[in-house]
């Protein structure tokens, strides 16, 4: 009976959600792999996931899911099927160059962003990131988002903040990245302007007073928009909590000594979402010192314009001296306690990478961040849920994204390995499916994938 109901539901879904001729979206089944559905629960073995158009029709054990006759099959035996990853803190304008000042000079400010943003978008998708939160780009990003939405280039579905709001201008970064305010009234007005121009969320940064933060939050919430705060220090965290900021970014990334128990308790008790970004200095820096060959990668060289790639390599010549890493030895020492405090407090967490900050390439930032969180005390199952289901919920998209179950959007990745056994298996993304469209790593080419999808 259950098989019949699943098949009936499949047919009913197709009849009530017609697929247009232009969309060329297809039906297919992922068959035989281990399914991690996004919930912090045991995996389903020998699983089947049915996709039609851009939706998941059914998912479960093979003996419970009937595959309609003629449905194309993607063989996932020996692999893991799981939701697409959600990077809650990334930068589409960056590709891992070692020095921000030199990078923006090389780009001519924002003149070459149209070159580098599609590269970053492609790298994120190839790494299994199907949704990304861009926290700080000029509105040049809107054109790239439209290219992604139109299917012209591979890339994650984007939630964008646009320029951040601050009282302290950041030198070396083009003015179009930042809105400098001088009063709460101005903060509220600029918040509304950003939303009018296309910001999905608001990012606040340095030097804001409590009244500034309240003004931003009230203005943003009046439009149904959430506020993310870039902060590290306890007084700034306390102000953000009092102001009603929706998401705390960077806390727990070991820039600070251990956090007070009362602050941790408040954040955990109120389920204020936390995105730590622990790997982007503390794990990436020693990985690069120990294995500098990771910085000169043919996969990166093939995609990045030759002059930019050459300048990146020049910037990597003495990474110990890069200003971005001047405090990293202290941060590494802090991390033995600090990076796991929010984990031990059972805070409500998403996963963000701060990619592609120096040396932190989009091609690997997400698995490195998830690996760092496991090193810091998370179980693999918990970090996978944080990077999928929880991320979708924090974005207010839990009804459409974050888990593999009937009715949700088909954002799915196939991993060549078992990330529950070793989270580092996430570096081996064979297939990325976003909105039902199949993209695959050329190393994993099969006739079925060639017929259904597009190679990166």
Buried (B, 14 or more C-beta within 10 A) or exposed (E): EEEEEBBEBBEEBBEEEEBEEEBEBBBBBBBBBBBBBBBBEEBBEBBBBBBBBBBBBBBBEBEBBBBBEEBBBBBBEEBBBBBBBBBBBBBBBBBBBBBBEBBBEBBEBBEBBEEBBBBBBBBBBBBBBBBBBBBBBBBBBBEBBEBBEEBEBBBBBBBBBBBBBBBEEBEEBBEBBBBBBEEBEBBBBBBBBBBEEEBBBBBBBBEBBBBBBBBBBBBBBEEEBBBBBBBBEBEBBBBBBEBBBBBBBBBBBBBBEEBEEEBBEBBBEEEBBBBBBBBBBBBBBEBBEEEEEBBEBEEBEEBBBEEBBEBBBEBBEEBEEBEBBEEBEEBBEBBEBBBBBBBEBEBBBBBBBBBBBBBBBBBBBBBBBBBBBBBBBBBBBBBBBBBBBBBBBBBBBBEBBBBBBBEBBBBBBBBBBBBBEEBBBBBBBBBBBBBBBBBBBEEBEBEBBEEBBEEB
